[in-house]
Structure formats: C-alpha cells, structure tokens
Amino acid sequence: MPEVLHYNDGEVIFAEGSTGKEMYIIESGKVEISLRVKGRKKPIAVLEKGDFFGEMSLLDGLARSASVFAIDDVEVLTLDRKDFLALLKKYPKMSLNLTKVFCARLRRSDAQIKRLS
C-alpha cells in the first residue's frame, strides 16, 4: 500500500549501498542524488515534484547505487516492489514511459562522463 513520508531539509532518504525496498515519487520539495567518490559526496542530479527515484533496486534487486538527500522539506509517496510490479503489469505503457526516463538519465550520465574525460 502506498505511503506518504515527510523528510526535512538535509535529511538522508536512503544511503548508497542500502537495501532497496521501495521507490519514491516526489509530491513536494527537492532531493539531491549523490555518489560517494574517493570519500567525498558528489552530487549527480536534483529531482523535484513529479520525479521519481529508487526504482532501480526494485527492478534488479541490487543495493542502492546512490544516496538521496532532501534539499528542501520533502514529501514523497512510496511504492513497494510488489505494488510497483503490479502497476507495470496492469499498465504496460508505464514500462515504456519508464524506459524513456531511464534513457534520458543515461544520456545525461553519458554527457557527464564525456565532460569529465
């Protein structure tokens, strides 16, 4: 069952390497997605209302690949793996839309890698 959670500015929503049990849809506020590189926090994206995160662990069953921090007071809707997969089965177009979002994120990552090379 979806749940609404609130996080205060600066609060950790989840940490890189942690177990992923749910994904999040931002209802209000902004979050920062960060990686730990050579012991330092490296921001890679800022997401806001309507964006989602945490879905990768639900799809592949692996640990979280990044950390997420609230950079405002944030309200999110959570979906656990069972509910998420049920939605994908019930609404196949959702899978196509997710794929488009993944492609856009991959292109941004490719561009960042290119700039750093």
N, C-alpha and C positions, 0 to 999 in steps of 0.2 A: 504494500500500500504506500503510495507517495506520502512524503512527509515534508513539511516546511521547516527549515532551520535558519537561525539567525547567527551571524558572525560579526564581531566588532572589528573595526579598523585595526589592521596589524595582526589579527588572529590567524593561526595556521588552520586551513581547512583540511588538508592532508599533506603528508610528507612523502618525498621521493623514497621509493623502496617499500612503502607500506602496502598492505593488502587492500585491494580494491573491492569493496562490497556494494558500492552504489555509484551512480553518476549524478551530476548536479546540473540543474538548469537555473540560470540566474534570473531572479524575479526583480531584484533591485540592487544597486551598487556595482562595484567593480572588483575584479580579482586579478592578481598577478600570477602568471605561471612562471616558475623559476627552476633552473637546474643548478646543481652544486658542481662547480668546475674548479678543480685544484683548491678545494676547501672554501671557495667563495660562492656566494649566491649570484647567479647570472640570470636576470630577467629575460624571458624569451617572448612573452606575449601579455597583453592586457585584454581581458574579456569583460563584457558588460551585459546589461539586461538583454535577455533573449538568447545569449550564447550559452553553450553547454561545455562541460569538461568532465573528465573521469570515466569516459565511456570505453577507452582502450582496454582497461583492466577487465571490464565486463565482457568484452568480446574475446580477448585472448587468454584471460585467466592469469596473467602475469602481474607482478608488483607494479605499483605506480611508477611511471617513468619520470615524473617531475613533482615538484612541490607546488601547492597553491596557497596563496595568502590573500586575505581580504585587504583591499586598499581603500575601502570605504566601509561603512556599515553595510553588510550584505545580507540579503535574504535569498535563499535557494530552495528549490523544490528538488527532492531526491527521488531517484528511481532505483530499486534494487535490480539485480541481474534478471531474476525471474520475470518481473514486470516489464523490464526493458525488452527482453527477448520476445515476450508475448506481444508487445506493441509492434515489433518488427514483423512478426508473423501475421498479425491482423492487418497491418497497413504496409504492404510491400513497397509503396512509394517512399516510405520513410527511409528504407535502406538506400535507395537511390539518392535521396537528399543528404543522408549521412556521408555517402561516398563522395558527393560534391564538396562537402565541408572538409573531409579528410584530404581531398586533392588540393584544395585551396591552402590548407595548413602545410601540406608537403611542399607546395610551390614556394610558400613563404620561407620554410626551412631551407630549401634549396638556394633561395636568394641570399639568405643569411650566410650560408656556408660559402657561397661564391664570393660575397663581400669579404669574408674573413680569410679567404685563400690568397 
